[in-house]
Amino acid sequence: MGSGDVMRKRGLCHHASLRREPEHRGRSAGADAGAERVRALGMTEGAVRVAVHRLRQAFGVALRAEIAQTVADPGEVEDELVALQGILMR
């Protein structure tokens, strides 16, 4: 099962507004835009938070599965994840 299949199975592919954007602390224009997205989804803020949490978990599982297909030893998966994180954090 591919990562898209996992996300569809869990009902997490239904709206593009779940993309992660910079978090804003306190009330601001960003918070208002977030509230508009929640309303557009027809979900409560809590339900959106749970959906995003599950999406991140599903992505982690899918990423690990993809990396596992590229290494000879399953013990190398975590090392590859650390290397990938290092590259992305540059």
C-alpha positions as CSV (number, residue, x, y, z in Angstrom):
1,M,0.0,0.0,0.0
2,G,1.5,3.4,-1.0
3,S,1.6,6.5,1.1
4,G,-1.3,8.0,-0.8
5,D,-3.4,4.9,-0.2
6,V,-2.6,5.1,3.5
7,M,-3.7,8.7,3.6
8,R,-6.9,8.1,1.6
9,K,-7.8,5.1,3.8
10,R,-7.5,7.4,6.9
11,G,-9.5,10.1,5.2
12,L,-6.7,12.6,5.2
13,C,-6.5,13.6,1.5
14,H,-9.7,15.6,1.4
15,H,-8.4,19.2,1.4
16,A,-5.3,21.1,0.4
17,S,-5.7,23.5,3.3
18,L,-4.1,21.0,5.6
19,R,-0.7,22.1,4.3
20,R,1.6,23.2,7.0
21,E,2.2,26.9,7.1
22,P,4.2,28.9,9.6
23,E,2.6,28.8,13.0
24,H,1.4,32.0,14.6
25,R,1.2,32.5,18.3
26,G,-1.7,34.5,19.6
27,R,-4.5,36.1,17.6
28,S,-3.4,37.5,14.2
29,A,-4.3,37.5,10.6
30,G,-2.8,34.0,10.3
31,A,-5.0,32.8,13.1
32,D,-8.1,34.2,11.3
33,A,-7.0,32.5,8.1
34,G,-6.7,29.2,10.0
35,A,-10.2,29.6,11.4
36,E,-11.5,30.2,7.8
37,R,-9.8,27.0,6.7
38,V,-11.3,25.0,9.5
39,R,-14.8,26.4,8.6
40,A,-14.2,25.5,4.9
41,L,-13.4,21.9,5.9
42,G,-16.6,21.6,7.9
43,M,-14.5,20.4,10.9
44,T,-13.8,21.6,14.4
45,E,-10.4,23.0,15.1
46,G,-9.7,19.9,17.3
47,A,-10.7,17.6,14.5
48,V,-8.3,19.4,12.1
49,R,-5.5,19.1,14.6
50,V,-6.2,15.3,15.0
51,A,-6.3,14.9,11.2
52,V,-3.0,16.8,10.8
53,H,-1.4,14.7,13.5
54,R,-2.6,11.5,11.8
55,L,-1.3,12.8,8.5
56,R,2.1,13.4,9.9
57,Q,2.1,9.9,11.4
58,A,1.1,8.3,8.1
59,F,3.8,10.3,6.3
60,G,6.4,9.0,8.8
61,V,5.3,5.4,8.2
62,A,5.3,5.9,4.4
63,L,8.7,7.6,4.5
64,R,10.2,4.8,6.6
65,A,8.8,2.2,4.2
66,E,10.2,4.0,1.2
67,I,13.6,4.3,2.8
68,A,13.5,0.6,3.8
69,Q,13.3,-0.3,0.2
70,T,16.5,1.5,-0.6
71,V,18.8,0.1,2.1
72,A,20.3,-3.4,2.4
73,D,19.9,-3.6,6.2
74,P,16.7,-2.5,8.0
75,G,18.9,-1.1,10.8
76,E,20.1,1.5,8.3
77,V,16.6,3.2,8.0
78,E,17.1,5.5,11.1
79,D,20.6,6.5,9.9
80,E,19.1,7.4,6.5
81,L,16.4,9.5,8.2
82,V,19.0,11.4,10.2
83,A,21.0,12.1,7.1
84,L,17.8,13.2,5.2
85,Q,16.9,15.5,8.1
86,G,20.4,17.0,8.1
87,I,20.1,17.8,4.4
88,L,16.6,19.3,4.7
89,M,17.7,21.5,7.7
90,R,20.5,23.2,5.7
